[in-house]
Amino acid sequence: MRYLFFTNTPAHVHLYKHAAAALDDRGHDVLLLARDYGVTEALLDYHGLPYRCYGRLETTKWSLVRQLPRHYYTILRYTRQYDPDRIFGMGGYAAHAGALTRTPVTLLLDSEPTSLDHAVSRPFAESILTPHAFGKDLGPKHYRFRGFKESAYLHPDVFSAREDIRERLGVAPDEKYVICRFNAFGSHHDVSHSGIGPAERRELVARLAEHATVFVSDESDAMAFEALDARPFDLHPGLLHDALAEAHLLVADTQTMVTEAALLGTPAIRSNSFVGESDMGNFLELEREGLIYNIGAFAPAVERACSLLNNDSVPAEWAKKRDDYIDKTVNLTEVIVDLATNPDGPEGVAGLSRGELSACLPRDTPASADR
């Protein structure tokens, strides 16, 4: 069998890297179609995955609009050349490549607010997988799994942190450190949204530096470190999860790393304009479980961060909450591989359910078609 995986962002590389490697080990052919965005190619090279790049995307909000026609042309050409038996992806690129080449497509979606992407991709998918906390019903092709897309690469079955990560970072065994992750807001789903502004970023770093060593991972590479008591995260991006697992705290205006922190047992504060009544189900669930904080306003987010750093009981408390929660989740890589190789499709795959939306949510959470 021939499998094609779309990796449009660095997070997609992590999502599919273990499944692609497992299928390759079983003797199947695999190829990843990648977009040159951020550190996507660096991660693919780091993990030794076979890929072809279909185009580039700058970390500016309207870059995608300019590049879209060329992206689709190259994607269609590469897909026809490779002639896959099944396609995996997270949106329109994968869905439309499958439709134009008559190839079955499985989409893995986790963002409820991206309604336009759902509208243009859902009709062309054979199956759609989402986390159990996903706050929409996407119809008869929709299957849920217990966990998040990050469960494909941070579940204990597939991830264990390097023991030498503190040495690589240059921090002492008992030294507290914080990671600040700042988003470039350059993806299509980021248009009209914002996070922690430049002046606020500097204030945040200054406040955190009073309590811990601060590492900054800035997606746009625009952060100026002159006269700033912080260090850039300059290890290979493939080591970021190892560093996150050992950190005392994550403060971020991006999305994916917050869920990653929760699954690693690291307290996380998420502060951006996505936070609010129409927020994504995974962040609502993780806050209910006491693993993250969703705080849109800057000032209370900083205060919460400082209070967490000053509480020495936090690491042990979060480790227990994380262990209790992770026991209820699946190894998503195993689910993806089983689906890829199962002739009966999603119905015969352990870990997938067609459960009703209301049955997948806590009793105190209203089911809404557009949460």
C-alpha positions in Angstrom: 0.0 0.0 0.0 1.0 3.6 -0.7 0.2 6.3 1.9 0.4 10.0 1.5 0.5 12.3 4.5 0.1 16.1 4.4 2.3 18.1 6.8 1.4 21.7 6.3 2.9 22.9 9.7 5.5 21.6 12.2 2.6 20.2 14.3 1.5 18.0 11.4 5.0 16.5 11.2 4.7 15.4 14.9 1.2 14.2 14.3 2.1 11.7 11.5 5.8 11.0 12.1 5.3 7.8 14.1 2.5 6.5 11.9 4.5 7.0 8.8 7.6 5.3 10.3 5.4 2.4 11.5 3.8 1.8 8.1 7.3 2.0 6.5 8.5 -0.6 8.9 5.7 -2.9 7.9 6.8 -2.7 4.2 4.4 0.0 2.9 5.4 3.0 0.9 5.0 6.4 2.6 5.5 9.9 1.4 4.9 13.2 3.2 3.9 16.3 1.2 5.3 19.2 3.2 4.9 23.0 3.2 8.0 25.1 3.9 6.6 26.8 6.9 8.5 27.5 10.1 10.6 24.4 11.0 8.5 21.9 9.1 11.4 20.7 6.8 13.9 20.8 9.7 11.7 18.3 11.6 11.2 16.1 8.6 14.9 15.9 8.1 15.5 15.3 11.8 13.2 12.3 11.9 14.5 11.0 8.5 11.1 11.0 6.9 10.6 10.8 3.1 9.0 14.0 1.8 8.5 16.5 -1.0 7.9 20.2 -0.5 4.9 21.5 -2.4 5.5 25.2 -1.6 6.4 27.9 0.9 4.4 30.0 3.3 5.7 33.1 5.1 4.6 33.9 8.6 2.5 36.8 7.5 -1.3 36.7 7.4 -1.9 37.1 3.7 1.0 34.9 2.4 -1.4 31.9 2.0 -3.7 33.8 -0.3 -0.8 34.7 -2.7 0.6 31.2 -2.7 -2.6 29.1 -2.8 -2.8 28.5 -6.6 0.8 27.4 -6.9 0.4 25.1 -3.9 -2.6 23.4 -5.4 -0.9 23.0 -8.8 2.1 21.3 -7.2 0.1 19.2 -4.8 -2.0 17.8 -7.6 1.1 17.0 -9.7 2.9 15.3 -6.9 -0.2 13.3 -5.8 -0.7 12.0 -9.3 2.9 11.0 -9.6 2.9 9.2 -6.3 -0.5 7.5 -6.9 -1.4 6.8 -3.2 -3.9 4.3 -2.0 -4.9 6.5 1.0 -4.3 10.1 2.0 -4.1 11.5 5.5 -4.3 15.2 6.3 -5.9 18.0 8.3 -7.9 20.1 5.8 -8.5 21.3 2.2 -5.2 20.4 0.6 -5.6 16.7 1.5 -9.3 16.5 0.8 -9.0 18.1 -2.6 -6.0 16.1 -3.6 -8.0 13.0 -2.8 -11.1 14.2 -4.7 -9.1 15.1 -7.8 -7.2 11.7 -7.9 -10.1 9.6 -6.6 -8.1 8.5 -3.5 -9.8 7.8 -0.1 -9.0 10.6 2.4 -9.0 10.6 6.2 -9.0 14.0 7.8 -7.9 14.6 11.4 -9.5 17.8 12.7 -9.4 19.5 16.1 -10.3 23.1 15.6 -14.0 23.9 15.7 -13.7 27.6 14.8 -12.3 26.8 11.3 -15.8 26.4 9.8 -14.7 27.4 6.3 -12.0 24.8 6.2 -14.6 22.2 7.3 -17.0 23.3 4.6 -14.5 23.0 1.8 -12.9 19.7 3.0 -15.6 17.6 4.7 -17.6 16.6 1.5 -14.5 15.0 0.0 -13.4 12.9 3.1 -14.1 9.2 3.5 -13.6 9.5 7.2 -13.1 12.4 9.7 -11.4 11.8 13.1 -11.6 14.3 15.9 -10.8 14.4 19.7 -13.6 13.3 22.0 -14.0 16.9 23.2 -14.5 18.3 19.7 -17.5 20.6 20.0 -19.2 19.9 16.6 -21.0 17.1 15.0 -19.5 16.6 11.5 -22.0 14.0 10.3 -22.0 10.3 9.5 -18.3 10.2 8.5 -17.3 11.6 11.9 -15.4 9.4 14.4 -14.1 10.4 17.8 -11.1 9.2 19.8 -10.3 9.7 23.4 -7.5 12.2 23.5 -6.1 14.9 21.2 -4.1 15.0 18.0 -1.0 15.5 20.3 -1.7 12.0 21.7 -0.1 10.7 18.5 3.4 11.8 19.6 3.2 12.6 23.4 1.4 9.5 24.6 3.7 7.5 27.0 3.8 4.6 24.5 5.7 6.8 22.0 7.4 9.5 24.0 9.9 9.7 26.8 12.0 12.9 27.4 15.7 12.9 27.0 17.6 12.7 30.3 20.3 15.2 29.1 17.9 18.0 28.1 18.9 20.3 31.1 22.6 19.9 30.1 21.7 20.8 26.5 19.8 23.9 27.7 22.6 24.9 30.1 20.4 24.9 33.3 21.2 23.3 36.6 19.4 20.1 37.8 17.2 22.1 40.3 16.9 25.4 38.3 13.4 26.6 37.5 12.9 27.5 33.9 9.9 28.8 31.8 9.3 28.5 28.1 7.4 31.4 26.4 6.0 30.5 23.0 4.9 33.3 20.8 2.8 32.8 17.7 3.4 34.5 14.3 -0.4 34.4 13.6 0.4 33.7 9.9 -1.9 30.7 9.3 -5.3 31.1 7.6 -7.1 30.3 10.9 -5.2 33.1 12.6 -6.6 35.9 10.5 -8.5 38.4 12.7 -6.9 36.9 15.8 -4.1 38.2 18.0 -2.0 37.2 21.0 0.5 38.8 23.4 1.8 42.1 21.8 5.5 43.2 21.5 5.4 45.4 24.6 3.5 42.9 26.6 6.0 40.2 25.7 8.8 42.2 27.1 6.9 42.9 30.3 6.0 39.2 30.6 9.6 38.1 30.2 10.8 40.7 32.8 8.2 39.5 35.4 8.9 35.8 34.8 12.7 36.3 35.0 12.2 37.4 38.6 11.3 33.8 39.4 13.0 31.6 36.9 15.2 31.3 33.8 13.2 32.3 30.7 13.5 30.7 27.3 11.7 32.2 24.4 10.5 30.4 21.3 9.3 33.0 18.8 7.7 31.6 15.6 8.2 34.9 13.7 11.8 35.3 14.9 11.0 39.0 15.6 11.8 39.1 19.3 14.7 41.4 20.2 16.7 40.0 23.1 18.8 43.1 23.8 18.5 44.2 27.4 16.0 41.3 28.0 16.6 38.8 30.7 15.8 35.8 28.5 17.4 33.4 26.2 16.2 32.2 22.8 15.3 28.5 22.6 18.1 27.7 20.2 18.3 23.9 20.4 17.1 21.9 17.4 13.2 22.2 17.2 13.1 18.4 17.5 14.1 18.8 21.1 11.4 21.2 22.1 9.1 18.6 23.6 12.0 17.3 25.7 12.5 20.8 27.0 8.8 21.4 27.6 8.5 18.2 29.6 11.1 19.4 32.1 9.9 23.1 32.2 8.2 24.4 35.3 5.7 26.5 33.2 4.7 27.3 29.6 3.2 30.7 28.8 1.9 30.9 25.2 -0.3 32.8 22.8 -0.2 29.9 20.4 -2.4 26.8 20.5 -0.7 23.4 20.0 2.1 23.8 22.6 -0.5 24.4 25.3 -2.1 21.0 24.7 1.4 19.5 24.5 2.3 20.9 27.9 -0.8 19.5 29.4 0.0 16.0 28.1 3.5 16.3 29.5 2.4 17.4 32.9 3.7 21.0 32.6 1.4 23.8 33.8 0.4 26.1 30.9 -1.2 29.5 30.5 -2.8 30.3 27.2 -3.5 33.9 26.4 -4.9 35.0 23.0 -8.0 36.2 21.4 -9.3 32.7 20.8 -10.1 32.4 24.5 -13.8 33.0 25.2 -17.2 31.6 24.8 -16.6 30.0 21.3 -13.3 28.4 22.4 -12.1 25.0 21.2 -13.3 21.9 23.1 -9.8 20.6 23.9 -8.8 23.7 25.8 -12.1 23.7 27.7 -11.6 20.1 28.6 -8.0 20.6 29.7 -8.9 23.5 31.9 -11.7 21.5 33.5 -9.1 18.9 34.3 -6.9 21.5 36.0 -4.0 21.1 33.5 -4.1 24.5 31.8 -5.4 28.0 32.2 -7.2 29.9 29.4 -6.8 33.6 30.3 -7.4 36.0 27.5 -6.4 39.2 29.4 -2.7 39.9 29.7 -2.5 41.2 33.3 -4.3 38.2 35.1 -2.3 35.8 32.9 1.0 37.2 34.2 -0.2 37.1 37.8 -1.3 33.5 37.4 2.1 32.6 35.9 4.0 34.2 38.8 1.8 32.4 41.4 2.5 29.0 39.8 6.2 29.6 39.8 6.1 30.6 43.5 4.3 27.4 44.5 6.8 24.5 45.0 4.0 21.9 45.2 3.0 22.5 41.5 5.3 20.0 39.8 4.2 17.1 41.8 0.5 18.2 41.7 0.6 18.5 37.9 2.4 15.2 37.4 -0.4 13.4 39.2 -3.1 15.2 37.3 -1.4 14.4 34.1 -0.9 10.7 34.9 -4.6 10.4 35.9 -5.7 12.0 32.7 -3.4 10.3 30.3 -4.7 6.9 31.5 -8.0 7.7 29.8 -6.5 8.5 26.4 -5.4 6.5 23.4 -2.2 6.2 21.6 -3.4 8.0 18.5 -0.5 6.7 16.3 -1.8 3.2 16.9 -5.3 4.2 15.9 -4.0 5.8 12.7 -1.9 2.8 11.7 -4.8 0.4 12.5 -7.1 2.6 10.3 -4.6 2.7 7.5 -4.3 -1.0 7.4 -7.9 -2.1 8.2 -9.9 -3.1 5.2 -13.2 -2.5 7.1 -12.4 1.2 7.7 -13.1 3.1 10.9 -15.9 0.8 12.1 -13.4 -1.9 12.8 -10.7 0.2 14.6 -10.4 0.0 18.3 -10.3 3.5 19.9 -12.7 5.1 17.4 -16.3 5.8 18.2 -19.3 7.3 16.4 -20.6 8.6 19.8 -23.1 11.4 19.8 -21.7 14.9 20.6 -23.7 15.2 23.8 -22.4 11.8 25.1 -18.8 13.0 24.6 -19.1 16.1 26.7 -19.4 16.6 30.4 -22.9 17.1 31.7 -22.3 20.7 32.5 -21.2 21.6 29.0 -23.9 22.6 26.5 -23.7 20.8 23.1 -23.6 23.4 20.3 -23.2 23.1 16.6 -20.9 26.1 16.7 -19.2 26.2 20.1 
